[in-house]
Amino acid sequence: MEMIKVSANSRTSAVAGAIAGVIREHKHAEVQAIGAGAVNQAVKALVLATGYLEGDGIHIVCVPHFVDAKIDDEKIVTAIKLVIEPR
């Protein structure tokens, strides 16, 4: 399973659909965002995905983490990783 990477320009509904799809299929999803705009989009997508999944009777929880991420295999930055699983 791949990490769902979110940028400040990501479409919230597309990210929400990806989260919901991964949760339905794998019962576990990870979302990574670098920067305030990306974290904002990721959290909004998480809220939307919660609604999508509740319609299927799936309730989710999210645990946020700080992680180190590489950009262009060189620069290491701090990212937010959201680990999402059914409750």
C-alpha atoms as a printed R data frame, in Angstrom:
   type eleno elety resid chain resno       x      y      z
1  ATOM     1    CA   MET     A     1   0.000  0.000  0.000
2  ATOM     2    CA   GLU     A     2   1.320  3.410 -0.957
3  ATOM     3    CA   MET     A     3   1.333  6.577  1.082
4  ATOM     4    CA   ILE     A     4  -1.320  9.097 -0.006
5  ATOM     5    CA   LYS     A     5   0.640 12.307 -0.525
6  ATOM     6    CA   VAL     A     6  -1.224 15.594 -0.278
7  ATOM     7    CA   SER     A     7  -0.117 19.022 -1.477
8  ATOM     8    CA   ALA     A     8  -1.644 22.437 -0.917
9  ATOM     9    CA   ASN     A     9  -3.108 22.173 -4.448
10 ATOM    10    CA   SER     A    10  -4.669 18.719 -3.993
11 ATOM    11    CA   ARG     A    11  -8.405 18.444 -4.630
12 ATOM    12    CA   THR     A    12 -10.001 17.698 -1.279
13 ATOM    13    CA   SER     A    13 -12.687 15.429 -2.732
14 ATOM    14    CA   ALA     A    14 -10.122 13.391 -4.683
15 ATOM    15    CA   VAL     A    15  -7.988 12.851 -1.578
16 ATOM    16    CA   ALA     A    16 -11.108 11.954  0.439
17 ATOM    17    CA   GLY     A    17 -12.083  9.390 -2.189
18 ATOM    18    CA   ALA     A    18  -8.583  7.923 -2.103
19 ATOM    19    CA   ILE     A    19  -8.664  7.653  1.694
20 ATOM    20    CA   ALA     A    20 -12.090  6.003  1.656
21 ATOM    21    CA   GLY     A    21 -11.068  3.577 -1.086
22 ATOM    22    CA   VAL     A    22  -7.869  2.532  0.677
23 ATOM    23    CA   ILE     A    23  -9.699  2.068  3.986
24 ATOM    24    CA   ARG     A    24 -12.359 -0.088  2.309
25 ATOM    25    CA   GLU     A    25  -9.735 -2.227  0.599
26 ATOM    26    CA   HIS     A    26  -6.857 -2.405  3.107
27 ATOM    27    CA   LYS     A    27  -8.428 -1.325  6.448
28 ATOM    28    CA   HIS     A    28  -5.469  1.061  6.923
29 ATOM    29    CA   ALA     A    29  -4.415  4.288  5.196
30 ATOM    30    CA   GLU     A    30  -1.526  6.707  5.617
31 ATOM    31    CA   VAL     A    31  -1.610 10.302  4.423
32 ATOM    32    CA   GLN     A    32   1.459 12.549  4.269
33 ATOM    33    CA   ALA     A    33   1.444 16.342  4.062
34 ATOM    34    CA   ILE     A    34   4.316 18.834  4.087
35 ATOM    35    CA   GLY     A    35   3.444 22.438  4.907
36 ATOM    36    CA   ALA     A    36   0.457 24.230  6.353
37 ATOM    37    CA   GLY     A    37  -1.566 24.310  3.123
38 ATOM    38    CA   ALA     A    38  -1.078 20.600  2.529
39 ATOM    39    CA   VAL     A    39  -2.003 19.734  6.121
40 ATOM    40    CA   ASN     A    40  -5.149 21.850  5.757
41 ATOM    41    CA   GLN     A    41  -6.165 19.955  2.603
42 ATOM    42    CA   ALA     A    42  -5.398 16.599  4.251
43 ATOM    43    CA   VAL     A    43  -7.528 17.355  7.310
44 ATOM    44    CA   LYS     A    44 -10.441 18.589  5.174
45 ATOM    45    CA   ALA     A    45 -10.163 15.411  3.086
46 ATOM    46    CA   LEU     A    46 -10.167 13.320  6.267
47 ATOM    47    CA   VAL     A    47 -13.433 14.971  7.353
48 ATOM    48    CA   LEU     A    48 -14.995 14.266  3.954
49 ATOM    49    CA   ALA     A    49 -13.754 10.662  3.968
50 ATOM    50    CA   THR     A    50 -15.301 10.188  7.413
51 ATOM    51    CA   GLY     A    51 -18.681 11.078  5.914
52 ATOM    52    CA   TYR     A    52 -18.156  8.799  2.892
53 ATOM    53    CA   LEU     A    53 -17.271  5.849  5.114
54 ATOM    54    CA   GLU     A    54 -19.993  6.423  7.714
55 ATOM    55    CA   GLY     A    55 -22.495  5.827  4.921
56 ATOM    56    CA   ASP     A    56 -21.030  2.302  4.693
57 ATOM    57    CA   GLY     A    57 -21.096  1.816  8.471
58 ATOM    58    CA   ILE     A    58 -17.319  2.272  8.782
59 ATOM    59    CA   HIS     A    59 -16.156  4.615 11.555
60 ATOM    60    CA   ILE     A    60 -12.525  5.708 11.449
61 ATOM    61    CA   VAL     A    61  -9.947  7.120 13.814
62 ATOM    62    CA   CYS     A    62  -6.851  9.121 12.947
63 ATOM    63    CA   VAL     A    63  -3.543  9.315 14.781
64 ATOM    64    CA   PRO     A    64  -1.210 12.119 13.614
65 ATOM    65    CA   HIS     A    65   2.587 11.797 13.692
66 ATOM    66    CA   PHE     A    66   5.598 13.946 12.858
67 ATOM    67    CA   VAL     A    67   7.898 12.170 10.400
68 ATOM    68    CA   ASP     A    68  11.021 13.024  8.433
69 ATOM    69    CA   ALA     A    69  10.479 13.068  4.681
70 ATOM    70    CA   LYS     A    70  12.963 13.364  1.842
71 ATOM    71    CA   ILE     A    71  12.397 15.774 -1.006
72 ATOM    72    CA   ASP     A    72  14.259 14.937 -4.233
73 ATOM    73    CA   ASP     A    73  16.199 12.252 -2.310
74 ATOM    74    CA   GLU     A    74  18.228 14.975 -0.583
75 ATOM    75    CA   LYS     A    75  16.552 17.527  1.636
76 ATOM    76    CA   ILE     A    76  14.975 16.165  4.807
77 ATOM    77    CA   VAL     A    77  11.924 18.034  6.086
78 ATOM    78    CA   THR     A    78   9.353 17.424  8.798
79 ATOM    79    CA   ALA     A    79   6.022 16.164  7.517
80 ATOM    80    CA   ILE     A    80   2.721 15.264  9.117
81 ATOM    81    CA   LYS     A    81   1.608 11.665  8.676
82 ATOM    82    CA   LEU     A    82  -2.013 10.768  9.404
83 ATOM    83    CA   VAL     A    83  -2.545  7.094 10.194
84 ATOM    84    CA   ILE     A    84  -6.196  6.202  9.605
85 ATOM    85    CA   GLU     A    85  -7.903  2.965 10.636
86 ATOM    86    CA   PRO     A    86 -11.414  1.706 11.371
87 ATOM    87    CA   ARG     A    87 -12.500  2.113 14.965
